[in-house]
Amino acid sequence: MADETGSFKRLNFFRGFLTTEEDWNDGERYHIAKRTLHNRVLHAPGVVPQFLGGLRVSQRGRGDLNVEVAAGYAVDGSGRDIFVPEPMIKTINPKDYRLPQTVYVVVSYTEEPTDFVAYKENIQFKGHKRIEEGAKIEVTAREPDLEQEVELARIALDKGVKQIKDSLDPMNPRPNEIDLRYVPVAGVSGSFLSPMVRAELHELLTAKQQVYSHMAHVLGVGTALDVLHSVITLEMLLVSGYVDYRNIFQLMSTVLTLQKSVIEEVEKDHKDLSKKKEFGTFKWNVESVKMDRRYTMELLVDILTTQKNATEALRSLFAQALRPRKKGRKAEVPSDVIWEKIKVRSADFPKNLSVEGREFKRVDLLDIFDEKSEKSHHFLISDERDRYRSRQKLKYPDGTVIEDVGVHFEGGHCSFEVMNIEPNRDVLVVMRIDYVRGDYECEVHVNGKKAPDLAVPGNDMRFRWRNWPYVIPADLVVEPILRVDLTPSKADRDVNFFTIWVYQPK
């Protein structure tokens, strides 16, 4: 028989040993107690994520108030094995709670006697032949007790909730989305720290890295570099699951000792800094912690609270310096210089275009006289007085000869769509034109809204190819597909287009 308060005693069979049901049950209890003891002291409680479906909670495809719990295995804080062989569906009823309310999906160990038998020959001989071990999945409004149950998910139910969904951002779930951030993970190397303490400690260590990096690398406080390295190491251990009640006090004691060295150096070599009110707050919070007592939860709370206060004091002191700086930008080349370069470019317009240090990415291309391209872009000319197609073999100003096919029209208006657009960013439309017929203007509408006019002043009788740039301002770029309408505004001037490239800034 197993007895944790004393010694463990297992069955020892010998010839003539007359066993009873109590002996056999003691034998079972011995093995159960030994297994749960092993689980409790050598394995962290929680879910085993790599086994079966890892007991992962997910939304139902129908978009209702049901969640699905995948098959899997977990160990509770009492060391008991919790095995769920098949997926299970759980319904969340908002009427059971006072919303808004955070609810928890938990799994717990169960067992019940089964296979009852009774013998007619002797009614004293009866009982259950088996004990069935099982698992119970519940939705509760109270925080889980890890000794008795394992959290599988939590959901912040909002008023009027209609469906439960998977989280779009797992690190920042919204109301009515499944939050898996606090699911404990079991394993050989696990942490018994509560999920909230782990989250608080991670946030604290991240803030510390910022302030001690500034003190070490900017202010030249050498001992601050030691604190920085210790904090980085502690965070690595935390993420790896090695920080626990078994070692957190010693780890934080090391940080405190190094912080006191920082205080000594600042008071000796950085007197202006030591006179700041915020530094005094930092010093008091570091020195107020007394480690010469038993390691208790009260002490851990005290350490985390004072460390948070100390870090916030330094962040306040260095607030101006810690504010993110915008990256320095080179002096930009004026847009008109870039447009002039584009106008006379004889080389092809690639997917990635670089002009005078400005980078553009091609998002679309309209090939005039290509039936498939025109159709996909809904290219249309209507109400024109005259229209004709032409194949031209002309020169750019650098002498390069290019052959292209385009369309000329007089009066009416032309419309086409450009696609693959990223909203809220400028769109650069580059149109190859026969510049011998320049000196025209068009009114432009984008998705029905008035845009700046397109003006093509001047002409060139010898070098007739130009690539005319037109910018659709970002405030008109509100959809991924833009409908561009061009209406000539000068009488007796025809408008012509050949290939049209569409770019956006990188």
C-alpha positions in Angstrom: 0.0 0.0 0.0 1.2 3.5 -0.8 1.4 6.2 1.9 3.1 9.5 1.0 3.3 10.6 4.6 5.3 7.6 5.5 6.9 4.9 3.4 5.7 3.2 0.2 4.9 -0.4 0.6 4.3 -2.7 -2.3 2.9 -6.2 -2.4 5.3 -9.1 -1.8 3.9 -12.5 -2.8 5.0 -15.7 -1.2 3.7 -19.3 -1.2 0.7 -19.6 0.9 -0.2 -15.9 0.8 -3.9 -15.7 0.8 -4.8 -12.5 -1.0 -8.0 -10.5 -0.6 -9.6 -7.8 -2.7 -8.0 -5.3 -0.4 -4.5 -6.6 -1.2 -5.0 -6.3 -4.9 -6.5 -2.8 -4.6 -3.5 -1.8 -2.4 -1.3 -3.0 -5.2 -3.1 -0.8 -7.7 -3.0 2.2 -5.4 0.7 1.8 -4.9 1.4 2.1 -8.6 -1.0 5.0 -9.0 0.6 6.9 -6.2 4.1 6.3 -7.5 3.2 7.5 -11.0 1.4 10.6 -9.7 4.4 11.4 -7.4 6.8 11.1 -10.4 4.5 13.4 -12.5 4.2 16.0 -9.7 7.9 16.4 -8.9 9.6 15.7 -12.2 7.2 17.1 -14.8 5.4 20.4 -15.1 1.6 20.2 -15.2 -0.2 21.1 -18.4 -0.9 20.0 -21.9 1.5 17.9 -24.0 1.2 19.8 -27.2 2.9 17.3 -29.5 0.6 14.4 -28.7 -2.4 13.8 -30.9 -4.2 17.1 -31.4 -2.6 18.7 -28.3 -6.1 19.3 -26.7 -6.2 22.4 -28.9 -9.4 24.4 -28.7 -10.7 25.8 -32.0 -13.9 27.3 -33.4 -16.5 25.2 -35.1 -16.8 25.6 -38.9 -20.4 26.6 -38.6 -19.6 29.8 -36.8 -21.7 29.2 -33.7 -21.2 29.2 -29.9 -19.6 25.7 -29.9 -15.9 25.0 -29.6 -14.0 21.9 -30.5 -11.4 20.3 -28.2 -8.9 18.1 -30.1 -7.8 14.7 -28.7 -4.8 14.8 -26.5 -3.1 14.3 -23.2 -2.4 16.4 -20.1 -1.1 16.1 -16.6 -2.7 18.1 -13.7 -1.0 19.5 -10.7 -1.8 16.4 -8.7 0.2 14.3 -11.2 -2.9 12.5 -12.7 -2.9 11.6 -16.4 -5.8 13.1 -18.4 -6.4 11.4 -21.7 -8.9 12.5 -24.3 -9.0 9.9 -27.1 -11.3 11.7 -29.5 -12.3 15.3 -30.3 -15.1 16.7 -28.1 -17.6 19.5 -28.8 -18.5 22.0 -26.0 -21.3 24.5 -26.2 -20.9 27.9 -24.5 -24.2 29.4 -23.3 -23.9 33.1 -22.7 -27.1 33.0 -20.5 -25.1 31.1 -17.9 -22.9 34.2 -17.3 -23.1 37.9 -16.5 -21.5 39.4 -19.6 -19.0 40.7 -20.2 -17.2 37.8 -18.6 -14.0 35.7 -19.1 -14.8 32.0 -19.3 -12.3 29.2 -19.1 -12.3 25.9 -21.0 -10.8 23.3 -18.6 -10.2 19.6 -18.6 -10.1 17.5 -15.4 -9.4 13.9 -14.5 -12.4 11.6 -13.7 -12.8 7.9 -12.8 -15.8 5.7 -12.2 -16.4 2.0 -11.5 -17.8 0.0 -14.4 -18.6 -3.6 -15.3 -20.7 -4.4 -12.3 -21.3 -8.1 -11.6 -23.3 -10.0 -9.0 -23.3 -13.8 -8.5 -26.6 -15.5 -7.9 -25.0 -18.4 -6.0 -23.7 -16.0 -3.4 -25.0 -12.4 -3.3 -22.1 -11.4 -1.1 -19.9 -11.7 -4.1 -20.6 -8.6 -6.2 -18.8 -5.5 -7.3 -17.3 -3.6 -10.2 -14.6 -5.3 -12.2 -13.0 -2.2 -13.6 -12.3 1.5 -12.9 -12.6 3.6 -16.0 -10.3 6.6 -16.1 -11.7 9.5 -18.1 -11.7 13.2 -18.7 -14.3 15.9 -18.2 -14.3 19.1 -20.2 -16.1 22.1 -18.7 -16.6 25.8 -19.3 -16.4 27.8 -16.1 -16.3 31.4 -15.0 -13.7 30.8 -12.3 -10.0 30.7 -12.8 -8.7 27.1 -13.1 -7.1 25.3 -10.2 -4.1 23.6 -11.7 -4.1 21.0 -8.9 -7.4 19.7 -10.1 -7.8 20.8 -13.8 -5.8 22.1 -16.7 -6.8 25.2 -18.7 -7.2 24.6 -22.4 -8.4 28.1 -23.4 -10.0 31.2 -22.2 -12.5 33.5 -23.9 -13.5 37.1 -23.0 -17.2 36.9 -23.8 -18.7 40.3 -24.8 -22.4 41.3 -24.5 -24.3 40.2 -27.5 -21.9 37.4 -28.5 -23.1 35.5 -31.4 -20.2 33.2 -32.3 -16.8 32.1 -31.0 -13.9 32.5 -33.4 -10.2 31.5 -33.6 -8.0 34.5 -32.8 -6.8 36.5 -35.8 -3.8 37.6 -33.8 -2.9 34.8 -31.3 -0.8 37.2 -29.2 -3.6 39.8 -28.9 -7.0 38.0 -29.0 -10.1 40.2 -29.2 -13.4 39.7 -27.3 -15.2 36.4 -28.3 -12.0 35.0 -29.7 -10.2 31.9 -28.4 -7.2 32.9 -26.2 -4.5 30.1 -26.0 -1.8 32.3 -24.4 -2.3 30.9 -20.9 -2.4 27.2 -21.7 0.3 25.5 -19.5 2.7 23.2 -21.3 3.7 20.0 -19.7 7.1 18.4 -20.1 10.3 17.3 -18.6 11.5 20.8 -18.4 8.5 22.9 -17.6 7.7 25.8 -15.3 5.3 25.7 -12.3 5.0 29.5 -12.4 1.4 30.6 -13.1 0.8 31.9 -16.6 0.1 35.4 -15.2 3.5 35.5 -13.4 5.3 34.3 -16.5 3.6 37.0 -18.6 4.4 39.7 -16.0 8.0 38.6 -15.7 8.4 38.6 -19.5 7.1 42.1 -19.8 9.4 43.3 -16.9 12.5 41.8 -18.5 11.7 43.4 -21.9 11.4 46.8 -20.3 14.7 46.2 -18.4 16.6 45.4 -21.5 15.7 48.8 -22.9 16.7 50.9 -20.0 20.0 49.1 -19.2 21.0 49.0 -22.8 20.7 52.8 -22.8 22.6 53.2 -19.5 25.4 50.9 -20.7 25.9 51.9 -24.4 24.8 55.5 -24.3 25.6 56.8 -20.7 28.7 54.6 -20.3 27.6 52.9 -17.0 29.7 49.8 -17.2 27.9 47.8 -14.5 24.6 48.4 -16.3 26.0 46.1 -19.0 26.2 43.3 -16.4 22.6 43.8 -15.5 21.6 43.8 -19.2 23.4 40.5 -19.8 21.8 38.9 -16.7 18.3 40.1 -17.8 18.8 38.7 -21.4 19.9 35.4 -19.9 16.9 35.3 -17.5 14.5 35.9 -20.4 16.1 33.1 -22.4 15.6 30.8 -19.4 12.0 32.0 -19.0 11.1 31.4 -22.7 12.8 27.9 -22.5 10.6 27.0 -19.6 13.4 26.7 -17.0 12.3 29.5 -14.6 10.3 28.2 -11.7 9.7 28.6 -8.0 12.7 26.3 -7.6 15.1 29.0 -9.0 13.4 32.3 -9.5 14.5 33.7 -6.1 18.1 33.0 -6.7 17.9 34.3 -10.3 16.3 37.6 -9.1 18.8 37.8 -6.3 21.6 37.9 -8.9 19.8 40.8 -10.7 19.4 42.7 -7.5 23.1 42.3 -6.6 24.1 43.7 -10.0 21.6 46.5 -9.7 23.2 47.6 -6.4 26.5 47.7 -8.3 24.9 50.1 -10.8 23.8 52.3 -7.9 27.3 52.5 -6.5 28.8 53.4 -9.9 26.3 56.1 -10.7 26.6 57.7 -7.3 30.4 57.7 -7.7 30.9 58.6 -11.3 27.6 60.0 -12.6 26.7 62.5 -9.8 24.3 64.5 -12.0 22.3 61.3 -12.8 22.3 60.2 -9.1 20.6 63.5 -8.1 17.6 62.9 -10.3 14.3 62.2 -8.4 13.6 59.2 -10.7 17.0 57.6 -9.8 16.2 58.0 -6.1 12.9 56.1 -6.7 14.9 53.4 -8.6 17.4 53.1 -5.8 14.8 52.8 -3.0 12.9 50.0 -4.9 16.1 48.0 -5.4 17.3 48.3 -1.8 14.0 47.8 -0.2 13.8 44.1 -1.0 15.2 41.9 1.8 16.2 38.4 0.6 17.1 37.1 4.1 13.8 35.4 4.7 12.0 32.3 3.5 11.1 32.1 -0.2 7.4 32.6 -0.3 4.8 33.8 -2.8 4.7 37.1 -0.8 8.4 37.6 -1.4 8.0 36.9 -5.1 5.2 39.5 -5.4 7.3 42.0 -3.5 10.3 41.4 -5.9 8.2 41.7 -9.0 6.4 44.9 -7.7 9.5 46.7 -6.7 11.4 45.7 -9.9 8.5 47.0 -11.9 8.6 50.3 -10.0 12.3 50.6 -10.3 12.2 49.9 -14.1 9.4 52.4 -14.6 11.4 55.1 -12.8 14.3 54.6 -15.1 12.1 54.6 -18.2 10.6 57.9 -17.0 14.1 59.3 -16.4 15.2 58.3 -19.9 11.9 58.8 -21.7 13.2 61.4 -24.2 16.2 59.2 -25.2 14.1 56.0 -25.4 11.5 57.5 -27.7 11.8 55.7 -31.0 13.6 57.8 -33.6 12.6 57.9 -37.2 15.3 56.7 -39.5 17.2 59.5 -41.2 16.1 60.0 -44.7 18.3 61.1 -47.6 17.4 64.3 -49.3 14.8 63.2 -51.9 15.3 64.0 -55.5 12.5 66.3 -56.7 9.6 64.5 -58.3 9.8 66.5 -61.6 13.4 65.3 -62.0 12.2 61.7 -61.7 9.3 62.2 -64.1 11.6 63.7 -66.7 13.9 60.6 -66.4 10.9 58.3 -66.8 9.6 60.3 -69.9 12.7 59.6 -71.9 13.5 56.1 -70.7 14.0 53.7 -73.6 14.8 50.6 -71.5 12.0 48.3 -70.6 9.9 49.0 -67.4 10.7 46.0 -65.1 8.8 44.7 -62.1 11.2 46.7 -59.8 12.0 50.2 -61.1 14.7 52.4 -59.6 14.9 56.1 -60.7 17.3 58.5 -59.0 17.2 56.5 -55.8 13.4 56.2 -55.7 12.1 52.6 -55.8 8.9 51.5 -57.4 7.2 48.2 -57.8 5.1 47.3 -60.8 1.6 46.2 -59.9 -0.1 46.1 -63.3 0.4 46.3 -67.0 -2.1 47.1 -69.8 -1.0 46.1 -73.3 -3.1 48.0 -75.8 -4.2 45.9 -78.8 -3.8 42.7 -76.8 -7.4 41.4 -76.6 -6.9 39.5 -73.4 -5.2 42.4 -71.6 -7.8 44.9 -72.8 -10.7 42.7 -71.7 -9.2 41.9 -68.3 -8.7 45.7 -67.7 -12.2 46.6 -69.1 -10.5 49.0 -71.6 -13.2 51.0 -73.4 -13.4 54.1 -75.6 -16.9 55.5 -76.2 -18.7 58.5 -77.8 -15.5 59.3 -79.8 -15.6 61.4 -83.0 -12.8 59.4 -84.5 -10.7 56.4 -83.5 -8.0 54.2 -85.1 -5.3 51.8 -84.2 -1.7 52.2 -85.3 1.6 50.2 -85.2 4.5 52.6 -84.7 8.3 52.1 -85.0 9.7 55.3 -83.4 12.7 56.7 -81.6 13.3 57.8 -78.0 15.5 60.9 -77.5 18.5 58.6 -77.0 18.0 57.2 -80.5 16.7 53.8 -79.4 14.0 52.5 -81.8 11.0 50.7 -80.3 8.0 49.2 -82.1 4.6 49.3 -80.3 0.8 49.1 -81.1 -1.6 51.7 -79.7 -4.9 53.5 -80.1 -5.7 57.1 -81.1 -9.1 58.7 -80.4 -10.6 62.2 -80.7 -13.5 63.3 -78.4 -15.6 61.0 -76.2 -13.8 59.4 -73.3 -11.6 56.4 -72.4 -11.8 54.2 -69.3 -9.8 51.3 -68.0 -9.2 49.5 -64.6 -5.8 49.1 -62.8 -5.5 46.2 -60.4 -3.4 44.8 -57.5 -3.4 48.2 -55.9 -2.3 48.8 -52.2 -4.8 51.3 -50.8 -3.7 54.6 -49.3 -0.6 54.9 -51.4 0.2 56.9 -54.5 -0.3 55.1 -57.9 2.1 56.0 -60.8 0.5 55.4 -64.2 3.1 55.5 -67.0 1.7 55.7 -70.5 3.8 55.3 -73.7 2.5 57.9 -76.2 3.4 59.2 -79.7 4.6 62.7 -78.7 4.2 64.1 -82.2 0.5 64.4 -81.3 1.1 66.0 -77.9 -0.3 69.2 -76.5 -3.5 67.7 -75.2 -5.3 67.6 -71.8 -7.8 65.3 -70.2 -10.1 65.5 -67.2 -9.5 62.5 -65.0 -11.9 60.7 -62.6 -10.8 57.8 -60.4 -13.6 55.5 -59.1 -16.0 58.4 -59.9 -14.1 61.0 -58.0 -12.4 64.0 -59.6 -8.6 63.7 -59.9 -5.9 66.1 -61.1 -6.0 66.7 -64.9 -3.7 64.9 -67.2 -1.7 67.5 -69.2 0.7 66.6 -72.1 2.2 69.9 -73.2 4.5 70.3 -76.2 5.5 67.8 -78.9 8.5 66.3 -80.7 8.5 65.7 -84.5 11.8 63.8 -84.5 12.0 61.7 -81.3 8.4 60.8 -80.9 8.3 58.2 -78.1 7.6 59.5 -74.5 6.5 57.7 -71.4 4.1 60.1 -69.8 3.8 59.8 -66.0 0.5 60.5 -64.1 0.2 60.2 -60.3 -3.1 59.2 -58.7 -2.9 60.7 -55.2 -3.1 58.4 -52.2 -6.3 60.0 -50.9 -8.1 58.7 -54.0 -6.6 55.2 -53.7 -9.1 53.5 -51.5 -9.7 50.2 -53.2 -7.5 47.4 -54.7 -9.1 48.1 -58.1 -9.2 51.6 -59.6 -11.5 52.7 -62.5 -9.7 55.5 -64.4 -11.8 57.7 -66.7 -10.1 60.1 -69.2 -12.1 62.8 -71.0 -10.2 65.0 -73.6 -10.8 68.7 -72.8 -9.1 70.2 -75.9 -11.1 70.3 -79.1 -9.6 68.9 -82.3 -6.8 67.2 -80.4 -6.6 63.4 -80.5 -5.3 61.3 -77.5 -3.1 58.3 -78.0 -2.0 55.4 -75.7 0.3 52.5 -76.3 1.6 50.3 -73.4 0.5 51.4 -69.9 2.6 50.4 -66.8 1.3 50.9 -63.3 3.6 51.3 -60.3 3.5 52.1 -56.6 6.3 53.3 -54.4 8.1 50.6 -52.4 
